[in-house]
Amino acid sequence: MSSLRCIAKHPTIALVDSSTTLKELRQIHTQLLINGVLNDPQLSGNFVATVAVRNPNNLEYSNHVLDQCDNPTLFSFNSMIRAYSKSSTPSKSFHFYSRILRSNCNPDNYTFNFLVRTSAQLASFETGPSVHAALLKHGFENDPQTQSGLIFMYAELGWLEECLKVFGAISEPDLVCQTSILSACAKCGEVDYARKVFDEMPDRDPVAWNAMIAGYAQRGKSREALGLFHLMQMEGVRVNEVSMVSVLSACSHLGALDQGRWAHAYIERSKVRMTVALGTALLDMYAKCGNMSKAMEVFWGMKERNVYTWSSALGGLAMNGFGEKCLELFTLMEKEGVRPNGVTFVSVLRGCTVVGLVEKVCQHFDSMRKLYGIEPQLEHYGCIVDLYGRAGRLDEALNFINNMLVKPHAGAWGALLHASRMYRNMELGELASRKIVELEDRNHCAYVLLSNIYADSKLYEGVGNVRGNMRAKGVRKLPGCSVIEVDGEVHEFFAGEDKSHPRYNEIEMMLREISRRLKLVGYVANTSPVLFDIEEEEEKEDALFKHSEKFAIAFGLISLREGVPIRIVKNLRVCWDCHDVTKLISKIFNREIIVRDRNRFHHFQNGECSCKGYW
């Protein structure tokens, strides 16, 4: 008989469920003792298993009951391993494995299945291989559940080669094992191999589809994720909240609001269950597409919210420039008794940063440790440096870096480098750039920003030296890329002479029209950061006009109806000239333009930007 057969339907034992209190549990236990039920080893084991599995809040009590058993069954030991594998202390599972080895019982396939699950949760480089060796010793390497569990465990450790070894040893992998290797490849970044496995699967259940879509979304291949989702629908595969979380994540990454709205409508139309995770993903999508009013509408409409929901709303407000509203929401979160975490405080500190609240940011930074016992991480330190730098308090920014309790990272030095460029402090810029290169010698931003600092001061010898160092080390500037969605289709534009778009000629004509109108209102290009070896000022202006967001804006103007906002996502920070030009375009063409760059949102309207020149 299997050690994991169904829990006996003894009427008294069956009273135990997830809502049973400790007092009620003791009353049930007393009744079982009085009636002599627990004299039967099988029923005693079933009582242990029932408490452990159905009432995990009282896991220690099931341990206490097990200690009173004269002859514990393998079923009771396995139930304890299973319960602890899902608990906050999974390592305790091994205590019961040791007891199995010391008893008259022999471990079975369920024992190792649960131990593999424990090892995956622990993500220990020692424990996982040891469990694998033990199950080989006991002859359970061909058990399908254990095989899929091993693949999952090695994926959690990031050991794709071991995943492939386990999978390769399976003569006839079932659907679960195939889905496990697909998920492992996607998790470890091998999405092309994952897609090969996916395409070769004779049968694909919703889990396999979800794993492949999630793999694309997590690796930033958002267009592929959305394409696969549409194929999933065409094949009539049942869509659930897991699928939709990945779809919304892909829409968020692309800034594809139209597709995100369609996904929202699909969720409502198909009556997909609105879990906390799905609601949070929906909120995050609207926030990252620059529609904060809709994001907050989703937030207030959610019946249940967790700390991640609040943090997502706070982060969206901060990213979109609503710093004061971000802090107001955080105050409400505290009043509601929701305990913030480290992610929450990143959003709160950014909320202070976008509106320049230096004193407030210091108060919240101090409260992390004093009120909530949260140790600041690198990202929190980076926010403080960023705010000091933007406020022009560069000496305080440097002093803060020098007094950090952890080794300063490239993000902190990068914030100081950006501030040095903004306030033309060459000495600090050189220091910050040097520190970044020491940490990340191929960080292209460190070279490019220092080059721009020299160019701003007309020190072209310095520019030449920086670019010479870049060539010598093989460092290339990441090309600018801007994405815009029109009628549900995503269009990508790259900086430079990218003539691949089918409407390139129309875009070029619109760019000339934009240039003509800008000159009529007195616009003069800021050409100082442009490559110093371009001698003619007209050529420098032309180079600036080939930045990717300008192509995207021109395409938006010729493709979108009047009054429809132009929404763009860019992979780099917006440069000063593009920022000035976009402000003017929003006024000249009477069009709202929303740009999400690598740092924040810029909402351009009537010649003004929501960042107020503070980015």
N, C-alpha and C positions, 0 to 999 in steps of 0.2 A: 504493500500500500504506500502511495506517495507520502513523503513527509510534509507535503503542503496541500493535503486534501482539504476540502471545505470544512470550515469551523463547524463543529457539531451544533445542531439546533436545540441545545438544552435550553429550556424556557428561561431559567434564571440567568444563565450566561448571556443569552440573547438580549437581556435588558441593557447591556453595556453598549453605548455608542459614543460619538464624539462630544456630546453635550453632558455626559455623565460627570458629576462633580466628584471630588475626592471623598466627601462624606457619603455620597450615594454608593460609591465604589466599595467603601468599607462595609456598608450595610449588605451589599450583594455578596461580598466575600464571606461575611459572617454567616449568612444564610446557607451558602454552599458548604461551609465547614460543619454547621449544625446538622445538615441533611446528609453528610458523608459523601457528597458528590466528588470532592477532591481526592478521595481515596483511590479513585480510578485514575491511573497515570495519563490516559488519553484525555479525559475530561479536564484534569488538572492542567495539562499542556494546552488544551483549548482555551481555558480561562486566561492563562498567561498570554497566549497569542491574541485573544480578543482585546484584552486591555492594551497590549503593545501596539496593535495595528489600528484598532478603531478609536482608541482613546489616548493618542500620543502625548497629550498634555500631562498625563500621569504615568509616563514611561518608567519612572523610578519605582512606582508601585508594582508594576508587573515584574520588575527585577526582584523586588522584595518577595513576591509570591513564588517566583522561580526558585529562590534560595530555600524555600520551605518544602520544595518537592523532593521526595526521596529518590525517585528515578525519573529525572527530567527526560522528556522525549526529544528526538531530533527536531520534530515539528516546533516545539517551544523554543529551542535554541535558534532555529532558522528564523522564527518570527521575531526574536529579539534582534538578530543581525539585520533583518529587513527593516525593522522600526528605527534602529539607530542609524542605518544608512541614509535615512531621510531626515534625520534630526540635525540639530546644530552641533552635535558632538559625534560625528560619524565614526571617529577612531575607536569608540567604545565597542563597535561591532566585533573587533578582533578579540576582545575579552571572551566573548561567547564562542568564537571559533576555537580558542585555546581550551575552553571547557569541553567542547565536542571531542577534541583530540584526547583529552584526559578521561573521557567517559567511555562507556561501552558502545557509543554510537559511532558510525562512520559518516563523514560529510557526504552530501549528495550534490546533484547538479544545482539545486536551489541554493544550497549553502554558498557555492562559488558564484552563482549568478548575483547574489546579494553582496558578496565580498567585492566582486568586480565593480558593482555600482558604488559601493563605499569608496573604493580606490579612485574612481572617477571624480567623486565629490571632493575627496582630499587633494586630488591633483598632485600626488606625491611621486617623485621620480624613483623612490625606493620601494614604496608599498605596492604599486601597480605591477611591476615585473615579478615581485615576490609572490603575489597572488596568482599570476599567470603560471609561474613555475609550480606552485602547489596544485593547481587544477590539472596540469599536465601529469604530475606525479600520480594523482588519483584517477587519471583516465577520463577526464570530462572535456577534452579538447574538441570533441565532435558534437557537443551539445549546441544546437542552434542558438538558444537564448544566450548561452555563455559566449559564443563566437561574436554575436552582434554586440554584446556588452563589452567585450575586449576591444572591438573596433572603436566604440564610443569612448572607452577609457583612454586609449592611446591618442585619440583625437583631442581629448581634454588636455593631455600632456603636450600636444603639438607634435607628436611623433608619427607623421604620416607614413613613413617607411614601415613602421611596425604595423600600422593599420593595414597596409597593402600586403604585408607578409601573412597576417591572419586571414585576410580575405582570399589571398592566393592559395592558401592551404585548404579552402573549402571546396569540395568537389562539385557540389550542386547547391550554390548559395540560394537561400529562399528570399522572398520579397523583403523581409525584415533586414537580412544581412546586406542585401543590395542597397536598401535605403540607408543603412548605417554607413556603408563605405561612401555613398554619395554625399551624405552629410559631413563625413570626416574630411573628404577632399575639399568641399566647399568651405568648411570651417578653417582648414589649413591654407586656404588661398588658391588651391588648385581647381578653380572653377571650370576650366576647359576640360580637365579629366573628369570632373563631376558630371559635366554635361554629356560626355561620351558614355559614362555609365548610365545616365538617365535615358539617353536615346536608345541604348541597347537593352533596356529593361523590357521584357515581354509584357509585363503588367505593371501599372503604376497606380498606387493608391494616393489619396490626398496628402498623406505624410510625405511621400516622395516629391510630389509637386511643390509642397510647401518648403521642403528642404532646399530644393533647387532655386526657387524664387528667393528664399532668405539668403542663400549663398551669394547670389548675384547682388542683392541689396546691400549685404554686409561688406562686399568688396568694392562698392561704389559703381557697379555695373548696372545702373538704374534703368537704362533703356532696355537692356536685356531682361531685367526682372519684369518690367511692364509688358514686354513682348510675350514672355512666357505665360504671364497671367492671362493675357488675352487668348492665347492658345489653349490654356486650361479651361477657359469658359467655352470656347468653341467645341472642345471635346466633351463638354457636359460634366466635368468633374465637380464634385461638391465643394463649394468654397466655404471656409469657416473663418473664425476671427484670427487664427494664426496666419492664414493667407493674406488677409487684409492688413495686418500689422506690417508685413513685409512690403506690400504694395504701397501703403502710405509712406513708409520709410523711403522707398524709391522716389515717390513724388516729392518728398521733402528735400531729398538730395538734389534733384533737378530743378526745384522751384517750380514744378509743373502744377500750377493751381487748377487749370481746367481739368486735368486728369485726376487731381486730388478731389475736386468737387464731384466728378463722376463717380469716384470710388465711394465717397460719402453717400451719394444717392443710391449706389448699388447696395451698400450696407443696410440702408433703411428699406429699400425695396425688397431685398432678399431676407429681411428680418434676421440678419446676422447678429448673434448675441453681443451686446455692447458690454464687454468686460472692462475692467479698469485699464488693462494694457491697451486695448483697442481704443478706448476713449482718449487715453494719453497720447497714443500715436496720431489720432485724428487732430487733437489740439496742436501737437508738434508740427504736423503738416501745414496747417493754416498759419502758424507762427512763422515757419521757415519759408513760407511763400509770401510773407509780408502782409497777411490779412489778419491783424491782431483782433479786430472787432469780432470776426467769426471765431477765432481761436478762443476768445474769452466767452463767447456764447456757448461753445462746446463745454468749456470748463464749468460754467455756472449750471449747465444743464445735466452734468454728470451726477448720478445718484450716490456714487461712491468715489472717493479720491484718496490716493495714497501720497506718500512723500514725493514720488517721482512725478505724479500729476502736478502737484504744486510747484515743484522745481522746474518742470517744463514750461508752465505758465509764466513763472518768474523769469526764466531764461529768454522766453519769447518777448516779453515786455522790454527786458534790457537790450536785447539784440535789435529791436525795432526803435530804440531811442526813448522809450517811456520809463526813464529812470525813477521818477517820483512815484509813478503808479506801481512799479516793481516793489519799491520799499513799502508802499501802502499795503500791497497784497501780502508781503512778508509779515507785516504786523498782524494782519488778520490770521495768517497761518499760525502764528504763535498763540494768538487768542483762542484758536480752535483746538489747541493742544496737539498739533501735528509736530513731531520732533524733526527738525531739519537735519540733513546730513551734509557731507562734504560737497556734493553736487549743488545742493540748495545754496550754499554759501558762495560758490563760484558765480551763480546767477545774481545773488544779492550784491556782491562786490562789483560785478560788471554793471549792475544797475546804477551804482554810485559813480562808476567810471564814466559812463556815457553822458552824465550831466555835471561832472566835475565836482562831486561832493567829497572833498578830501577828508574833512573831519569825520563825516558819517562813515566813510569807508574804514577809517582807523577804528572807530567804535565797533563796527560789525566784525572786523578782523580780530579784535581783542575778545569779543564775546564768543567766538568760535570755541576757544579753549576754556575760557573762564566759566561760561554758562552751559556749554554743551559737551565739553570734553573732547572736541574734535581737533586733532592736530593738523595745522595748516600743511597743505601739500604744495608742490611746485606751482600748480595753476593758481592757487590763492596768492602766493607771493608775487607771481607775474602780474596779477590784477593791480596790486598796490604799486608796483614799479610803473606800470602803465599809466595809472592815474597821476602819480607824482610827475611823470614825464610830460603828459599832456597839459598839466597845469603849469608847466614851465619851471617846476621845482626840481631841476636836474640834480643839484647837489644832494637834496634829500633822497632822491631816487637812488643815487649811487651809495649813499650812506646806508639805506635800507638793504640794498643788495649785499653790501659788505658785512651786515649784521644778521643775515639770514641764518636760521638754525640748521639749514641743509645747504649742500653745495649749490651755488647759483647755477641755474640751467640756461640753455640757449634762449628760452622764452623770456626770461627776465632781462638778459643782456639785449635781446632783440627789441624789447619795449624801450630800453634806454637808447638804443641805436635809432629807433624811429623818432624818439623825442629829440635826439641830437640833430637829426636831419631837419625836424620841424623848427627848431630854435637855432640852427646853424652853429652848433657847438662842435667844432672840428675835433678838439682834443678828446672830449668824451666819446665822440663818434668813433675815433680811431681805437680808443680803449675797448669800447663795446664790441666793435667788429673783431678785434684781435681775440677777445675772450670767446666769442662765438666760434671762430675758426679753430681755436684750441679744443673746443668741445666737439664741433662738427665741421671738419675741414672741407666738406663738400656742400656746405650750406650756402646756396647761391644768393640768398637775401643779404647775408653779411657783406658780400662783395659788392652787390648792386647798390645797396644803400650807401655804403662808404663812397663808392664811385660818384653817386649823386650828390653827396655832401661836398666832395671836391669840385664837382661840376658847378654847383650853386655858387661856389667861391671863385670860379674861373681858374682853378688850379688843375690845369689839364695834364700836367706831368704826373700828379697824383692819380688822376683818372687812368692814365696810361699804365701806371704801375699796377693798379688794382686789376685792370683787364688783362695785363700780362700774367699776373699770378693766376687768374682764372684759367687762362689758356694752358699754362704750365701744369696745373693740377687737373685739367680736364673738366672743370666746373662750367656748366652751361646754365644760363638763366632759363627758368621754367617759362615756356611760352604762355602768354595770356590767352585765356579761353573764356568766352562768354556764351551762355545758353539762354535762349528765349523760346517760350512756348506760344505757338499760334494755332488756333483751332485744334487744340489737343495734340499737335505734332511738335516735337522738340527739335529746335535748330541750333547748331553749334557753329561758332565763329572763332577763328584763331587770329592772333595779331600778325600783321605783315601782309604779304601779297597772296592771300588765300582767295583764289578765284573759283573754288570748287562748288559754291552754291549755285543752283540753277538760275537764281534771279540776281546773279552778281551784277549784271549791267544796270539793272534798275537800282540796286543798292548804291552803286558807284554814282549814279545820277543824283540820288538823294543826298549822298555825302557832299557832292559839289553844291547842291542847293543849301544844305546846312551851312557850309563854309561861306557861301555868298551872304546869307542872312546874318551870320555871326559878325562878319566884317562891317556890315551896315550898322550894327549896334556898337561898334568900336572894340570888338574883341581882338586882343593881341595874344598869340600863343605863348605859353611859358616854355621856351625851348631849352632852358639851361640844363636839364638833366639828359637831353638827347645826346646820343653818341657824339663826342667832340670831334671825331674825324669826318663828320658831315659838315662841310664848310658853309654851304649856302643856307641862309636862314629859311628860304622857301622850302628847301629839301627837308629841313628839320621839322617845319610845320607839317609837311606831308607825312613824315614818319609818325608824328603824334596822331595824325588823323587815321592811321592804320591800326590803332589800338582796338582790341576785339570788341569792347563794349560800344564803340562808336559804330562799328558794322552792325551790331545787334540792334542799336537804337534806330539806325537808318532802316533796317529791315522791318522793325516794329512800326515805323511811321508809314511805310508803304503797304503793310499787310493788315494792320489792325484798324477796326472802325474808329472814327473820331469819338473821343470821350472814353475809350477803353484804355486803362493804364498799361504802360509798357513795363513788363516785369523781366528783369535780367538777373542771372546768377553768374558771378565772375570768380575764377579760381585764385586771383591775386587781389591785393589791396588796390583800390581805385587810385590812380595817380592824381596829382594836383590839377593838371591841365584838364583831364577828363572830368574831374569833379566840377571845375568851373564851367566847362563847356556844357555839361548835362544840366546844370542850373539854368544856363541861358536858353538851351533848347526847350526846357519845360515851360519857359515864359514865352519864347518866340512862337512855338507851335501850340501853345495852350494845352499841354499834355502832361498828365502825371506820369512820372518815371520812377520806378522802384528798383533799386539795385542792391543785391545782396553780395557784398564782396567777402573776402576771407575773414574779415574782422567784425562786420556789422551790417545793418541795413541803412540805406540812404533813401529817404522818401523825398524826391524832388517835385516841387510844385510852385508854379508862379515865380520862378527865379530864386527860390529858397530851398535849402536842404534841411531835413530834420536833425542832422548832426551838428548844425550851426558851425561848421568848419572845425569840428572837434572829433577827429578820428585818427 
